[in-house]
C-alpha cells in the first residue's frame, strides 16, 4: 500500500487517533490528509440552513488548528469543497491510490457517505474511535443494548470496564506523494468559505476567542487542562445546572463534537486528577455524563436509521408540526421569558446550558405541540457543540420516543425559572425580564 487518503470527519485532532494510526500502518509510504467541506447552503427539511454562523466559525477554528499542526509534520491538510463521493475519487486518481481510511460514524447520513464512496470503487476502511469504551468491550451484543441508560451504566460499572488508554499524537507522518498535480477544483482555498467568528458577546458562556476558547485541538487541550488545574471537578455536580458563565460546567462538548478532543484523553486527565486530589461524587458525575455520550453512540449501532424516524423507537403516532409555534420558538418570541431568553442566547452565541436545552425542548414539544425533528434540526444549525448522536438521543428522550423510562420529559417552565433563575438575572441578561 503505497499511498493512502486519510479522510478527517468528526475527528479533527492528532492525539488519540486510532484511524490515523491505521492509515499510517506498515506499507504506507505517502499520506494525504483531507477534509471535505459540507454544503453550507444546504437547507434542512424545515426551511433553514443546516449550518449557522456560529457553528461554521467553530469548525473553521478546528480546521485551521489541525492544518497548522499537520504543516508542522510536513503533511499538509487538503480542505476541499464538495461531497466526499465526488472529491475523494478525484483525489485518489490524482494521487494514484484506491485506499481511504476514516473514522466510523454510525449515523445514517454518515453511513451513506461511506457507501457512496465504496460505490465508486474505492476501498474504504472505517475505524470506530469516538466513544470512551470500545463496543467490543461491552457485556452485551450490539443488538442487545440495555433499554435504559441506568441499566447500561450499572452493567458497565459492574463489569469494571474502562476505556483503552488514549494514543499520543504522532511524532511524524508519511509525506505527501511527490509530484502530485491536483485538479483546480481540489486546490485548497485558504478561506475555505467558512465564517469568521462573530464579535465576542460578553454575555456568552462560551466566548469565542476569549480565555483560549477557540475551536481547535490546541485550545481544547489547554481548556481541559485549565479546568482540572482550577479544580472544577470538585464542584461539577453542584454547578452543572447553572445558566451562565464559563465554569459552571466543563464546556468540553464543543471540542468533543468536532473531535478536537478525545473522550479518552479527557477521562485519562480526570483519572489523573482523582489520583492526586481524590475521587468525589462530583468528579464521578463527569464520568457519568461521558457514559451518557457513549450510550447515545451505542444506540446508533443498535437502531441506526430508526432513531431518525418520526416515531423514533416508540409506536406513538407521528408528531404534529405547529409551524407558527415553531417559528416563534426559533425567533425567541413565544412570550415565555425563560424560553425566549434561552433561545436568544442560542441564536447569538451558539451555546446553551444543558438545563435550558431541556427546558426549551420540552416547551416546543409539550406546550407548542412541535415536531421533535424540527427542534433537533434547529439545534443542529445553531449549536457549536452539535453532535449527531447526542442531539438525536436527547431530543428523542425529551419527546418520549427514545429510551426514557418515564415516556418523555415535560418541564414546568415557571418552576424551572424559580429554581434556576430565582432573581431573574438570566432573563434580564438576555433582555426579556
Number of C-alpha atoms within 10 A of each C-alpha: 13 13 24 26 23 25 25 22 17 20 26 27 27 22 20 22 23 18 22 25 16 16 29 21 12 10 11 16 16 20 22 23 21 21 22 20 18 15 13 15 11 12 13 15 11 14 10 14 19 21 24 21 22 25 25 22 21 26 26 22 23 25 24 19 20 22 22 14 18 18 12 11 15 14 21 19 23 18 21 21 20 16 16 21 19 14 19 26 20 16 22 18 11 15 22 14 17 19 20 24 22 24 21 18 23 21 19 15 12 14 14 13 15 21 13 16 20 16 11 13 11 18 15 18 17 16 17 14 22 25 19 23 20 16 17 9 14 16 15 14 12 16 11 10 19 18 13 13 18 13 12 20 17 12 16 18 11 10 12 8 14 14 15 13 12 18 15 11 13 14 7 12 19 18 16 20 16 8 8 11 11 14 10 7 12 19 13 14 12 10 11 14 12 17 17 15 18 13 10 14 13 11 15 18 21 24 20 21 15 10 13 16 21 25 28 27 28 18 21 26 20 13 20 19 15 14 18 17 11 10 14 18 26 19 17 20 18 13 16 18 15 17 20 18 14 15 17 19 25 17 20 19 20 25 30 22 23 25 26 29 28 30 26 22 21 20 19 16 15 22 17 13 17 17 10 9 12 11 16 13 13 18 21 17 16 20 16 13 11 17 20 19 20 23 24 21 22 22 22 22 17 17 17 16 15 14 22 17 13 19 19 24 16 17 9 11 8 12 15 13 16 15 15 10 17 23 12 15 24 18 13 22 18 19 11 15 22 26 26 24 22 24 25 21 23 23 21 18 26 25 26 25 21 13 14 23 19 18 22 22 25 26 21 24 26 18 15 19 17 24 20 28 22 21 21 19 20 21 28 22 22 24 25 29 25 22 20 21 21 18 19 24 27 21 24 27 21 24 27 22 23 23 23 19 13 9 15 19 19 17 17 12 19 13 11 15 19 11 10 16 16 12 11 15 14 22 18 13 13 18 12 19 14
